[in-house]
Amino acid sequence: MMKIARRTALGLLAGATLLAAGPAFAQDKPTLKFSAVFSEQDIRAEMMKKLVADVSDIATIEPYYGGTLFKQGAEIIAIQRGNLEMGNIAPQDIANQIPAFSILTSAYLFRDAAHLKAFFDSEAGAEMKKMAEDQLGIHILGPTYFGTRQVNLRTDQKVMTPADMAGVKLRMPGGEAWQFLGEALGANPTPMAYAEVYTGLQTGAIDGQDNPLPNVENMKFYEVTKQIVLTSHLVGYDLLVISRDAYEGMSDEARAEFDAAADEAIAWSTEQHLAREEALAESFKERGLEVYTPDVDAFRAHAQKMYLDSELSASWPEGMLEKINAL
């Protein structure tokens, strides 16, 4: 009888152990809805397809492009309400809720895509990422680079320093922050709708515009301009994020796999964007445009001084600019 009782007890114990372990093994993969305003033809859409495939064993990502699920600016609120798990979010939208984050949207903060990545991989970057995680409930996987803004002019005047931009009617998007950026370049910023820029350049209503080179190609601005000044004044990027709850709901092993896959997909996308920009610079030269690099250090010093002397920098974390410049 003792033997039977002992055998029964062991069987019950083993069964209890299996029942306790059962949910962990039977747990379904999480489904992560992803929202972005870029189109399905965008390089970053290919980046997401790569990520979807690489994490398919631990999560199911459902991508929605072109703002079809949530409009730009609404993604953070959707994540906070539990209606969205992932998004490609503009740092400006984070700055709307966390003023200190506005430093990451200022001119000449990042020198290039490599500097951008170095920052987000650094201790200073971790500090800003933690700020977003603690205050907004979003975990930043990394920055998704999509091009560097350059000055594109219809005039012949050589531009080497901000002083050479004096009097130049430079089209900038509407809004105080964008107009300030134009002033920080030394120009006379002129607000104008994006759809009107080609005609504005053609008629002389404006002297120039600023955009990443793919935009110059897509909008055919090269047809009505003579030069591209590689000021590289604003490194364009968004942030690939996942909700903190979804991220923390993964096991340590799954998080490590997810991080590695995100890093690889983002790196691939960055390489693709850089290659396209380089090819376009050569293409514009072949079409007769003058393409050259000015004194970028002079532009950076001028712009950063203007930002530091303005109210815009009042909320910036102390010493953060110096940390970023030192990377």
Phi and psi restraints in degrees (value plus and minus 20) as a CYANA .aco file:
   2 MET   PHI     -81.1   -41.1
   2 MET   PSI     -60.1   -20.1
   3 LYS   PHI     -84.6   -44.6
   3 LYS   PSI     -62.6   -22.6
   4 ILE   PHI     -84.2   -44.2
   4 ILE   PSI     -63.7   -23.7
   5 ALA   PHI     -81.8   -41.8
   5 ALA   PSI     -62.6   -22.6
   6 ARG   PHI     -84.9   -44.9
   6 ARG   PSI     -62.3   -22.3
   7 ARG   PHI     -83.5   -43.5
   7 ARG   PSI     -61.7   -21.7
   8 THR   PHI     -83.1   -43.1
   8 THR   PSI     -63.2   -23.2
   9 ALA   PHI     -82.4   -42.4
   9 ALA   PSI     -62.8   -22.8
  10 LEU   PHI     -83.9   -43.9
  10 LEU   PSI     -59.5   -19.5
  11 GLY   PHI     -84.2   -44.2
  11 GLY   PSI     -62.6   -22.6
  12 LEU   PHI     -83.9   -43.9
  12 LEU   PSI     -60.2   -20.2
  13 LEU   PHI     -84.1   -44.1
  13 LEU   PSI     -63.8   -23.8
  14 ALA   PHI     -83.8   -43.8
  14 ALA   PSI     -60.6   -20.6
  15 GLY   PHI     -83.6   -43.6
  15 GLY   PSI     -61.3   -21.3
  16 ALA   PHI     -82.9   -42.9
  16 ALA   PSI     -58.6   -18.6
  17 THR   PHI     -84.1   -44.1
  17 THR   PSI     -63.4   -23.4
  18 LEU   PHI     -85.3   -45.3
  18 LEU   PSI     -58.7   -18.7
  19 LEU   PHI     -85.1   -45.1
  19 LEU   PSI     -59.3   -19.3
  20 ALA   PHI     -86.3   -46.3
  20 ALA   PSI     -56.7   -16.7
  21 ALA   PHI    -102.0   -62.0
  21 ALA   PSI     -41.2    -1.2
  22 GLY   PHI     -71.7   -31.7
  22 GLY   PSI     -73.4   -33.4
  23 PRO   PHI     -77.1   -37.1
  23 PRO   PSI     -54.4   -14.4
  24 ALA   PHI     -85.2   -45.2
  24 ALA   PSI     -57.2   -17.2
  25 PHE   PHI    -101.9   -61.9
  25 PHE   PSI     -52.4   -12.4
  26 ALA   PHI    -106.2   -66.2
  26 ALA   PSI     -29.7    10.3
  27 GLN   PHI     -76.8   -36.8
  27 GLN   PSI     110.4   150.4
  28 ASP   PHI     -91.9   -51.9
  28 ASP   PSI     135.3   175.3
  29 LYS   PHI     -84.8   -44.8
  29 LYS   PSI     120.8   160.8
  30 PRO   PHI     -89.0   -49.0
  30 PRO   PSI     125.4   165.4
  31 THR   PHI    -120.5   -80.5
  31 THR   PSI     104.0   144.0
  32 LEU   PHI    -135.4   -95.4
  32 LEU   PSI      88.9   128.9
  33 LYS   PHI     -96.2   -56.2
  33 LYS   PSI     112.6   152.6
  34 PHE   PHI    -139.0   -99.0
  34 PHE   PSI     111.7   151.7
  35 SER   PHI    -141.7  -101.7
  35 SER   PSI     116.2   156.2
  36 ALA   PHI    -166.8  -126.8
  36 ALA   PSI     133.4   173.4
  37 VAL   PHI    -110.9   -70.9
  37 VAL   PSI     -34.0     6.0
  38 PHE   PHI     -92.7   -52.7
  38 PHE   PSI     137.1   177.1
  39 SER   PHI    -100.3   -60.3
  39 SER   PSI     149.8   189.8
  40 GLU   PHI     -91.4   -51.4
  40 GLU   PSI     -33.3     6.7
  41 GLN   PHI    -107.2   -67.2
  41 GLN   PSI     -28.9    11.1
  42 ASP   PHI     -87.6   -47.6
  42 ASP   PSI     128.2   168.2
  43 ILE   PHI     -76.6   -36.6
  43 ILE   PSI     -55.4   -15.4
  44 ARG   PHI     -90.1   -50.1
  44 ARG   PSI     -41.2    -1.2
  45 ALA   PHI     -88.8   -48.8
  45 ALA   PSI     -58.1   -18.1
  46 GLU   PHI     -85.1   -45.1
  46 GLU   PSI     -56.9   -16.9
  47 MET   PHI     -78.1   -38.1
  47 MET   PSI     -64.4   -24.4
  48 MET   PHI     -88.3   -48.3
  48 MET   PSI     -57.1   -17.1
  49 LYS   PHI     -80.7   -40.7
  49 LYS   PSI     -58.0   -18.0
  50 LYS   PHI     -85.1   -45.1
  50 LYS   PSI     -64.1   -24.1
  51 LEU   PHI     -85.0   -45.0
  51 LEU   PSI     -63.1   -23.1
  52 VAL   PHI     -74.6   -34.6
  52 VAL   PSI     -65.6   -25.6
  53 ALA   PHI     -88.6   -48.6
  53 ALA   PSI     -60.7   -20.7
  54 ASP   PHI     -92.8   -52.8
  54 ASP   PSI     -42.6    -2.6
  55 VAL   PHI    -129.6   -89.6
  55 VAL   PSI      -7.4    32.6
  56 SER   PHI     -80.2   -40.2
  56 SER   PSI     -42.4    -2.4
  57 ASP   PHI    -100.6   -60.6
  57 ASP   PSI     -34.8     5.2
  58 ILE   PHI    -140.1  -100.1
  58 ILE   PSI     -37.0     3.0
  59 ALA   PHI    -178.2  -138.2
  59 ALA   PSI     134.1   174.1
  60 THR   PHI    -129.8   -89.8
  60 THR   PSI      93.5   133.5
  61 ILE   PHI    -118.2   -78.2
  61 ILE   PSI     107.2   147.2
  62 GLU   PHI    -127.4   -87.4
  62 GLU   PSI      84.5   124.5
  63 PRO   PHI    -106.6   -66.6
  63 PRO   PSI     121.5   161.5
  64 TYR   PHI    -148.5  -108.5
  64 TYR   PSI     102.8   142.8
  65 TYR   PHI    -129.2   -89.2
  65 TYR   PSI     148.9   188.9
  66 GLY   PHI      46.7    86.7
  66 GLY   PSI       3.4    43.4
  67 GLY   PHI      45.9    85.9
  67 GLY   PSI       3.4    43.4
  68 THR   PHI     -94.9   -54.9
  68 THR   PSI     -43.5    -3.5
  69 LEU   PHI    -116.8   -76.8
  69 LEU   PSI     -70.6   -30.6
  70 PHE   PHI    -158.8  -118.8
  70 PHE   PSI     120.6   160.6
  71 LYS   PHI     -94.4   -54.4
  71 LYS   PSI     138.5   178.5
  72 GLN   PHI     -78.5   -38.5
  72 GLN   PSI     113.1   153.1
  73 GLY   PHI      78.4   118.4
  73 GLY   PSI     -38.5     1.5
  74 ALA   PHI    -115.7   -75.7
  74 ALA   PSI     -28.0    12.0
  75 GLU   PHI     -85.1   -45.1
  75 GLU   PSI     -61.5   -21.5
  76 ILE   PHI     -82.0   -42.0
  76 ILE   PSI     -65.6   -25.6
  77 ILE   PHI     -82.5   -42.5
  77 ILE   PSI     -59.6   -19.6
  78 ALA   PHI     -82.2   -42.2
  78 ALA   PSI     -60.5   -20.5
  79 ILE   PHI     -85.2   -45.2
  79 ILE   PSI     -63.2   -23.2
  80 GLN   PHI     -84.2   -44.2
  80 GLN   PSI     -49.9    -9.9
  81 ARG   PHI    -108.3   -68.3
  81 ARG   PSI     -22.9    17.1
  82 GLY   PHI      62.0   102.0
  82 GLY   PSI      -5.2    34.8
  83 ASN   PHI    -114.3   -74.3
  83 ASN   PSI     -23.9    16.1
  84 LEU   PHI    -171.4  -131.4
  84 LEU   PSI     124.2   164.2
  85 GLU   PHI    -127.4   -87.4
  85 GLU   PSI     -49.7    -9.7
  86 MET   PHI    -159.5  -119.5
  86 MET   PSI     133.9   173.9
  87 GLY   PHI    -180.1  -140.1
  87 GLY   PSI     140.8   180.8
  88 ASN   PHI    -127.2   -87.2
  88 ASN   PSI      82.1   122.1
  89 ILE   PHI    -131.9   -91.9
  89 ILE   PSI     115.7   155.7
  90 ALA   PHI     -90.7   -50.7
  90 ALA   PSI     116.5   156.5
  91 PRO   PHI     -80.7   -40.7
  91 PRO   PSI     -47.1    -7.1
  92 GLN   PHI     -81.4   -41.4
  92 GLN   PSI     -53.8   -13.8
  93 ASP   PHI     -91.0   -51.0
  93 ASP   PSI     -53.4   -13.4
  94 ILE   PHI     -88.6   -48.6
  94 ILE   PSI     -61.1   -21.1
  95 ALA   PHI     -82.4   -42.4
  95 ALA   PSI     -47.5    -7.5
  96 ASN   PHI     -83.1   -43.1
  96 ASN   PSI     -49.0    -9.0
  97 GLN   PHI    -121.4   -81.4
  97 GLN   PSI     -47.9    -7.9
  98 ILE   PHI    -144.5  -104.5
  98 ILE   PSI      73.9   113.9
  99 PRO   PHI     -72.5   -32.5
  99 PRO   PSI     -52.9   -12.9
 100 ALA   PHI     -80.6   -40.6
 100 ALA   PSI     -45.6    -5.6
 101 PHE   PHI     -91.5   -51.5
 101 PHE   PSI     -31.7     8.3
 102 SER   PHI     -84.3   -44.3
 102 SER   PSI     -40.2    -0.2
 103 ILE   PHI     -80.6   -40.6
 103 ILE   PSI     -51.5   -11.5
 104 LEU   PHI    -100.2   -60.2
 104 LEU   PSI     -15.7    24.3
 105 THR   PHI    -136.5   -96.5
 105 THR   PSI     -16.1    23.9
 106 SER   PHI    -104.3   -64.3
 106 SER   PSI     139.2   179.2
 107 ALA   PHI     -86.5   -46.5
 107 ALA   PSI     124.6   164.6
 108 TYR   PHI      37.1    77.1
 108 TYR   PSI       4.1    44.1
 109 LEU   PHI     -93.4   -53.4
 109 LEU   PSI     -68.7   -28.7
 110 PHE   PHI    -126.4   -86.4
 110 PHE   PSI     116.8   156.8
 111 ARG   PHI     -97.4   -57.4
 111 ARG   PSI     -56.7   -16.7
 112 ASP   PHI    -185.9  -145.9
 112 ASP   PSI    -195.0  -155.0
 113 ALA   PHI     -83.1   -43.1
 113 ALA   PSI     -54.8   -14.8
 114 ALA   PHI     -87.5   -47.5
 114 ALA   PSI     -60.8   -20.8
 115 HIS   PHI     -85.0   -45.0
 115 HIS   PSI     -60.1   -20.1
 116 LEU   PHI     -77.9   -37.9
 116 LEU   PSI     -68.4   -28.4
 117 LYS   PHI     -85.2   -45.2
 117 LYS   PSI     -61.2   -21.2
 118 ALA   PHI     -79.5   -39.5
 118 ALA   PSI     -58.7   -18.7
 119 PHE   PHI     -84.8   -44.8
 119 PHE   PSI     -69.9   -29.9
 120 PHE   PHI     -88.5   -48.5
 120 PHE   PSI     -37.4     2.6
 121 ASP   PHI    -109.2   -69.2
 121 ASP   PSI     -27.8    12.2
 122 SER   PHI    -111.2   -71.2
 122 SER   PSI     153.6   193.6
 123 GLU   PHI     -84.1   -44.1
 123 GLU   PSI     -57.8   -17.8
 124 ALA   PHI     -84.0   -44.0
 124 ALA   PSI     -59.8   -19.8
 125 GLY   PHI     -84.8   -44.8
 125 GLY   PSI     -59.9   -19.9
 126 ALA   PHI     -82.2   -42.2
 126 ALA   PSI     -55.2   -15.2
 127 GLU   PHI     -82.9   -42.9
 127 GLU   PSI     -64.0   -24.0
 128 MET   PHI     -92.0   -52.0
 128 MET   PSI     -56.9   -16.9
 129 LYS   PHI     -85.1   -45.1
 129 LYS   PSI     -58.8   -18.8
 130 LYS   PHI     -85.5   -45.5
 130 LYS   PSI     -55.8   -15.8
 131 MET   PHI     -79.9   -39.9
 131 MET   PSI     -65.2   -25.2
 132 ALA   PHI     -87.5   -47.5
 132 ALA   PSI     -58.7   -18.7
 133 GLU   PHI     -87.1   -47.1
 133 GLU   PSI     -65.4   -25.4
 134 ASP   PHI     -88.6   -48.6
 134 ASP   PSI     -60.1   -20.1
 135 GLN   PHI    -111.8   -71.8
 135 GLN   PSI     -48.3    -8.3
 136 LEU   PHI    -136.4   -96.4
 136 LEU   PSI     -33.1     6.9
 137 GLY   PHI      55.8    95.8
 137 GLY   PSI       7.7    47.7
 138 ILE   PHI    -139.8   -99.8
 138 ILE   PSI     118.2   158.2
 139 HIS   PHI    -122.3   -82.3
 139 HIS   PSI     100.1   140.1
 140 ILE   PHI    -103.9   -63.9
 140 ILE   PSI      99.2   139.2
 141 LEU   PHI    -102.2   -62.2
 141 LEU   PSI     -53.1   -13.1
 142 GLY   PHI     144.9   184.9
 142 GLY   PSI     147.5   187.5
 143 PRO   PHI    -106.3   -66.3
 143 PRO   PSI     114.9   154.9
 144 THR   PHI    -123.8   -83.8
 144 THR   PSI      77.0   117.0
 145 TYR   PHI     -86.7   -46.7
 145 TYR   PSI     116.5   156.5
 146 PHE   PHI    -154.8  -114.8
 146 PHE   PSI      -2.9    37.1
 147 GLY   PHI     109.9   149.9
 147 GLY   PSI     137.3   177.3
 148 THR   PHI    -130.9   -90.9
 148 THR   PSI     114.2   154.2
 149 ARG   PHI     -94.3   -54.3
 149 ARG   PSI     113.4   153.4
 150 GLN   PHI    -146.4  -106.4
 150 GLN   PSI     135.6   175.6
 151 VAL   PHI    -106.6   -66.6
 151 VAL   PSI     112.0   152.0
 152 ASN   PHI    -145.6  -105.6
 152 ASN   PSI      95.0   135.0
 153 LEU   PHI    -138.7   -98.7
 153 LEU   PSI     131.0   171.0
 154 ARG   PHI    -114.0   -74.0
 154 ARG   PSI     -27.8    12.2
 155 THR   PHI    -111.0   -71.0
 155 THR   PSI     148.3   188.3
 156 ASP   PHI    -114.4   -74.4
 156 ASP   PSI     -36.5     3.5
 157 GLN   PHI     -79.7   -39.7
 157 GLN   PSI     109.6   149.6
 158 LYS   PHI     -90.7   -50.7
 158 LYS   PSI     113.1   153.1
 159 VAL   PHI    -135.9   -95.9
 159 VAL   PSI      93.8   133.8
 160 MET   PHI    -136.6   -96.6
 160 MET   PSI     -48.3    -8.3
 161 THR   PHI    -155.9  -115.9
 161 THR   PSI     147.7   187.7
 162 PRO   PHI     -77.0   -37.0
 162 PRO   PSI     -50.1   -10.1
 163 ALA   PHI     -80.8   -40.8
 163 ALA   PSI     -50.9   -10.9
 164 ASP   PHI     -94.3   -54.3
 164 ASP   PSI     -30.6     9.4
 165 MET   PHI    -111.3   -71.3
 165 MET   PSI     -23.1    16.9
 166 ALA   PHI     -77.1   -37.1
 166 ALA   PSI     108.2   148.2
 167 GLY   PHI      63.0   103.0
 167 GLY   PSI     -28.6    11.4
 168 VAL   PHI     -91.7   -51.7
 168 VAL   PSI     101.6   141.6
 169 LYS   PHI    -100.5   -60.5
 169 LYS   PSI      76.9   116.9
 170 LEU   PHI    -120.8   -80.8
 170 LEU   PSI      96.9   136.9
 171 ARG   PHI     -84.5   -44.5
 171 ARG   PSI     111.1   151.1
 172 MET   PHI    -152.0  -112.0
 172 MET   PSI     133.3   173.3
 173 PRO   PHI     -78.4   -38.4
 173 PRO   PSI     139.0   179.0
 174 GLY   PHI     -87.9   -47.9
 174 GLY   PSI     139.7   179.7
 175 GLY   PHI      93.0   133.0
 175 GLY   PSI     124.6   164.6
 176 GLU   PHI     -79.5   -39.5
 176 GLU   PSI     -62.7   -22.7
 177 ALA   PHI     -82.9   -42.9
 177 ALA   PSI     -62.5   -22.5
 178 TRP   PHI     -88.5   -48.5
 178 TRP   PSI     -59.7   -19.7
 179 GLN   PHI     -84.5   -44.5
 179 GLN   PSI     -58.0   -18.0
 180 PHE   PHI     -83.2   -43.2
 180 PHE   PSI     -58.9   -18.9
 181 LEU   PHI     -79.3   -39.3
 181 LEU   PSI     -63.3   -23.3
 182 GLY   PHI     -80.2   -40.2
 182 GLY   PSI     -61.4   -21.4
 183 GLU   PHI     -85.5   -45.5
 183 GLU   PSI     -57.9   -17.9
 184 ALA   PHI     -85.0   -45.0
 184 ALA   PSI     -41.3    -1.3
 185 LEU   PHI    -105.5   -65.5
 185 LEU   PSI     -25.8    14.2
 186 GLY   PHI      72.7   112.7
 186 GLY   PSI     -17.3    22.7
 187 ALA   PHI    -113.8   -73.8
 187 ALA   PSI     156.3   196.3
 188 ASN   PHI    -120.6   -80.6
 188 ASN   PSI      74.1   114.1
 189 PRO   PHI     -85.9   -45.9
 189 PRO   PSI     117.7   157.7
 190 THR   PHI    -148.1  -108.1
 190 THR   PSI      94.0   134.0
 191 PRO   PHI     -89.7   -49.7
 191 PRO   PSI     115.4   155.4
 192 MET   PHI    -178.6  -138.6
 192 MET   PSI     120.1   160.1
 193 ALA   PHI     -83.2   -43.2
 193 ALA   PSI     124.1   164.1
 194 TYR   PHI     -77.0   -37.0
 194 TYR   PSI     -59.5   -19.5
 195 ALA   PHI     -87.2   -47.2
 195 ALA   PSI     -36.6     3.4
 196 GLU   PHI    -117.7   -77.7
 196 GLU   PSI     -24.3    15.7
 197 VAL   PHI     -84.1   -44.1
 197 VAL   PSI     -62.9   -22.9
 198 TYR   PHI     -77.2   -37.2
 198 TYR   PSI     -69.4   -29.4
 199 THR   PHI     -85.7   -45.7
 199 THR   PSI     -57.7   -17.7
 200 GLY   PHI     -80.9   -40.9
 200 GLY   PSI     -60.3   -20.3
 201 LEU   PHI     -89.9   -49.9
 201 LEU   PSI     -60.1   -20.1
 202 GLN   PHI     -84.0   -44.0
 202 GLN   PSI     -59.2   -19.2
 203 THR   PHI    -111.1   -71.1
 203 THR   PSI     -33.7     6.3
 204 GLY   PHI      68.2   108.2
 204 GLY   PSI     -10.4    29.6
 205 ALA   PHI     -82.8   -42.8
 205 ALA   PSI     -49.1    -9.1
 206 ILE   PHI    -151.4  -111.4
 206 ILE   PSI     136.4   176.4
 207 ASP   PHI    -113.7   -73.7
 207 ASP   PSI     -39.6     0.4
 208 GLY   PHI    -191.9  -151.9
 208 GLY   PSI     157.5   197.5
 209 GLN   PHI    -166.6  -126.6
 209 GLN   PSI     146.4   186.4
 210 ASP   PHI    -149.6  -109.6
 210 ASP   PSI     112.2   152.2
 211 ASN   PHI    -186.1  -146.1
 211 ASN   PSI     141.2   181.2
 212 PRO   PHI     -82.1   -42.1
 212 PRO   PSI     133.4   173.4
 213 LEU   PHI     -77.8   -37.8
 213 LEU   PSI     -55.6   -15.6
 214 PRO   PHI     -78.9   -38.9
 214 PRO   PSI     -52.5   -12.5
 215 ASN   PHI     -90.0   -50.0
 215 ASN   PSI     -56.9   -16.9
 216 VAL   PHI     -81.2   -41.2
 216 VAL   PSI     -58.9   -18.9
 217 GLU   PHI     -89.9   -49.9
 217 GLU   PSI     -70.3   -30.3
 218 ASN   PHI     -82.7   -42.7
 218 ASN   PSI     -57.4   -17.4
 219 MET   PHI    -113.8   -73.8
 219 MET   PSI     -18.7    21.3
 220 LYS   PHI      38.7    78.7
 220 LYS   PSI      12.1    52.1
 221 PHE   PHI     -83.9   -43.9
 221 PHE   PSI     -43.5    -3.5
 222 TYR   PHI     -82.9   -42.9
 222 TYR   PSI     -40.2    -0.2
 223 GLU   PHI     -92.3   -52.3
 223 GLU   PSI     -44.3    -4.3
 224 VAL   PHI    -142.7  -102.7
 224 VAL   PSI       2.6    42.6
 225 THR   PHI    -154.6  -114.6
 225 THR   PSI     145.4   185.4
 226 LYS   PHI    -136.1   -96.1
 226 LYS   PSI     -41.4    -1.4
 227 GLN   PHI    -170.1  -130.1
 227 GLN   PSI     133.6   173.6
 228 ILE   PHI    -143.3  -103.3
 228 ILE   PSI      98.1   138.1
 229 VAL   PHI    -118.6   -78.6
 229 VAL   PSI      95.5   135.5
 230 LEU   PHI     -99.2   -59.2
 230 LEU   PSI      49.4    89.4
 231 THR   PHI     -91.7   -51.7
 231 THR   PSI     -46.7    -6.7
 232 SER   PHI      27.9    67.9
 232 SER   PSI      28.1    68.1
 233 HIS   PHI    -101.7   -61.7
 233 HIS   PSI     -37.8     2.2
 234 LEU   PHI    -166.9  -126.9
 234 LEU   PSI      95.3   135.3
 235 VAL   PHI     -99.6   -59.6
 235 VAL   PSI      94.6   134.6
 236 GLY   PHI    -100.2   -60.2
 236 GLY   PSI     109.0   149.0
 237 TYR   PHI    -178.4  -138.4
 237 TYR   PSI     134.5   174.5
 238 ASP   PHI    -138.2   -98.2
 238 ASP   PSI    -197.8  -157.8
 239 LEU   PHI    -143.6  -103.6
 239 LEU   PSI     106.0   146.0
 240 LEU   PHI    -102.2   -62.2
 240 LEU   PSI      97.3   137.3
 241 VAL   PHI    -147.1  -107.1
 241 VAL   PSI     138.8   178.8
 242 ILE   PHI    -153.7  -113.7
 242 ILE   PSI     127.4   167.4
 243 SER   PHI     -82.1   -42.1
 243 SER   PSI     123.5   163.5
 244 ARG   PHI     -79.1   -39.1
 244 ARG   PSI     -60.5   -20.5
 245 ASP   PHI     -83.3   -43.3
 245 ASP   PSI     -63.2   -23.2
 246 ALA   PHI     -85.9   -45.9
 246 ALA   PSI     -59.2   -19.2
 247 TYR   PHI     -87.6   -47.6
 247 TYR   PSI     -65.8   -25.8
 248 GLU   PHI     -92.9   -52.9
 248 GLU   PSI     -36.7     3.3
 249 GLY   PHI     -95.3   -55.3
 249 GLY   PSI     -31.8     8.2
 250 MET   PHI    -104.2   -64.2
 250 MET   PSI     138.3   178.3
 251 SER   PHI     -92.4   -52.4
 251 SER   PSI     145.8   185.8
 252 ASP   PHI     -78.1   -38.1
 252 ASP   PSI     -61.2   -21.2
 253 GLU   PHI     -85.5   -45.5
 253 GLU   PSI     -62.0   -22.0
 254 ALA   PHI     -86.6   -46.6
 254 ALA   PSI     -60.0   -20.0
 255 ARG   PHI     -82.0   -42.0
 255 ARG   PSI     -62.7   -22.7
 256 ALA   PHI     -82.9   -42.9
 256 ALA   PSI     -61.9   -21.9
 257 GLU   PHI     -86.7   -46.7
 257 GLU   PSI     -60.4   -20.4
 258 PHE   PHI     -85.1   -45.1
 258 PHE   PSI     -64.4   -24.4
 259 ASP   PHI     -79.8   -39.8
 259 ASP   PSI     -66.1   -26.1
 260 ALA   PHI     -83.3   -43.3
 260 ALA   PSI     -61.8   -21.8
 261 ALA   PHI     -86.2   -46.2
 261 ALA   PSI     -59.9   -19.9
 262 ALA   PHI     -84.9   -44.9
 262 ALA   PSI     -63.7   -23.7
 263 ASP   PHI     -79.1   -39.1
 263 ASP   PSI     -64.0   -24.0
 264 GLU   PHI     -86.7   -46.7
 264 GLU   PSI     -62.7   -22.7
 265 ALA   PHI     -86.4   -46.4
 265 ALA   PSI     -62.1   -22.1
 266 ILE   PHI     -84.8   -44.8
 266 ILE   PSI     -62.2   -22.2
 267 ALA   PHI     -82.1   -42.1
 267 ALA   PSI     -61.3   -21.3
 268 TRP   PHI     -81.7   -41.7
 268 TRP   PSI     -66.1   -26.1
 269 SER   PHI     -81.3   -41.3
 269 SER   PSI     -62.4   -22.4
 270 THR   PHI     -81.3   -41.3
 270 THR   PSI     -65.1   -25.1
 271 GLU   PHI     -79.2   -39.2
 271 GLU   PSI     -62.0   -22.0
 272 GLN   PHI     -84.1   -44.1
 272 GLN   PSI     -62.8   -22.8
 273 HIS   PHI     -85.5   -45.5
 273 HIS   PSI     -63.3   -23.3
 274 LEU   PHI     -83.8   -43.8
 274 LEU   PSI     -61.2   -21.2
 275 ALA   PHI     -84.0   -44.0
 275 ALA   PSI     -59.7   -19.7
 276 ARG   PHI     -86.4   -46.4
 276 ARG   PSI     -61.2   -21.2
 277 GLU   PHI     -83.7   -43.7
 277 GLU   PSI     -62.0   -22.0
 278 GLU   PHI     -84.3   -44.3
 278 GLU   PSI     -62.9   -22.9
 279 ALA   PHI     -84.5   -44.5
 279 ALA   PSI     -58.8   -18.8
 280 LEU   PHI     -88.9   -48.9
 280 LEU   PSI     -56.9   -16.9
 281 ALA   PHI     -79.1   -39.1
 281 ALA   PSI     -64.1   -24.1
 282 GLU   PHI     -87.6   -47.6
 282 GLU   PSI     -58.7   -18.7
 283 SER   PHI     -82.4   -42.4
 283 SER   PSI     -60.4   -20.4
 284 PHE   PHI     -88.4   -48.4
 284 PHE   PSI     -54.3   -14.3
 285 LYS   PHI     -82.6   -42.6
 285 LYS   PSI     -63.4   -23.4
 286 GLU   PHI     -84.6   -44.6
 286 GLU   PSI     -45.4    -5.4
 287 ARG   PHI    -108.0   -68.0
 287 ARG   PSI     -16.3    23.7
 288 GLY   PHI      81.4   121.4
 288 GLY   PSI     -20.9    19.1
 289 LEU   PHI    -100.8   -60.8
 289 LEU   PSI     126.3   166.3
 290 GLU   PHI    -105.7   -65.7
 290 GLU   PSI     105.4   145.4
 291 VAL   PHI    -143.8  -103.8
 291 VAL   PSI      99.9   139.9
 292 TYR   PHI    -172.3  -132.3
 292 TYR   PSI     144.5   184.5
 293 THR   PHI    -124.7   -84.7
 293 THR   PSI     105.5   145.5
 294 PRO   PHI    -103.4   -63.4
 294 PRO   PSI    -185.7  -145.7
 295 ASP   PHI    -100.5   -60.5
 295 ASP   PSI      66.8   106.8
 296 VAL   PHI     -83.4   -43.4
 296 VAL   PSI     -54.1   -14.1
 297 ASP   PHI     -81.8   -41.8
 297 ASP   PSI     -58.2   -18.2
 298 ALA   PHI     -86.5   -46.5
 298 ALA   PSI     -61.8   -21.8
 299 PHE   PHI     -84.1   -44.1
 299 PHE   PSI     -62.9   -22.9
 300 ARG   PHI     -83.6   -43.6
 300 ARG   PSI     -66.3   -26.3
 301 ALA   PHI     -81.5   -41.5
 301 ALA   PSI     -63.5   -23.5
 302 HIS   PHI     -83.3   -43.3
 302 HIS   PSI     -67.0   -27.0
 303 ALA   PHI     -87.1   -47.1
 303 ALA   PSI     -66.0   -26.0
 304 GLN   PHI     -85.2   -45.2
 304 GLN   PSI     -55.2   -15.2
 305 LYS   PHI     -83.7   -43.7
 305 LYS   PSI     -62.0   -22.0
 306 MET   PHI     -83.1   -43.1
 306 MET   PSI     -60.6   -20.6
 307 TYR   PHI     -86.1   -46.1
 307 TYR   PSI     -64.1   -24.1
 308 LEU   PHI     -86.3   -46.3
 308 LEU   PSI     -49.8    -9.8
 309 ASP   PHI    -104.2   -64.2
 309 ASP   PSI     -23.2    16.8
 310 SER   PHI    -121.4   -81.4
 310 SER   PSI     150.4   190.4
 311 GLU   PHI     -91.1   -51.1
 311 GLU   PSI     -38.6     1.4
 312 LEU   PHI     -79.7   -39.7
 312 LEU   PSI     -50.7   -10.7
 313 SER   PHI    -110.0   -70.0
 313 SER   PSI     -20.9    19.1
 314 ALA   PHI     -79.2   -39.2
 314 ALA   PSI     -50.9   -10.9
 315 SER   PHI    -115.3   -75.3
 315 SER   PSI     -20.6    19.4
 316 TRP   PHI     -86.6   -46.6
 316 TRP   PSI     120.1   160.1
 317 PRO   PHI     -79.4   -39.4
 317 PRO   PSI     114.5   154.5
 318 GLU   PHI     -80.6   -40.6
 318 GLU   PSI     109.4   149.4
 319 GLY   PHI      61.6   101.6
 319 GLY   PSI     -24.9    15.1
 320 MET   PHI     -86.4   -46.4
 320 MET   PSI     -61.7   -21.7
 321 LEU   PHI     -79.5   -39.5
 321 LEU   PSI     -62.9   -22.9
 322 GLU   PHI     -84.0   -44.0
 322 GLU   PSI     -59.5   -19.5
 323 LYS   PHI     -83.1   -43.1
 323 LYS   PSI     -61.8   -21.8
 324 ILE   PHI     -89.4   -49.4
 324 ILE   PSI     -63.0   -23.0
 325 ASN   PHI     -81.6   -41.6
 325 ASN   PSI     -51.4   -11.4
 326 ALA   PHI     -98.3   -58.3
 326 ALA   PSI     -34.6     5.4
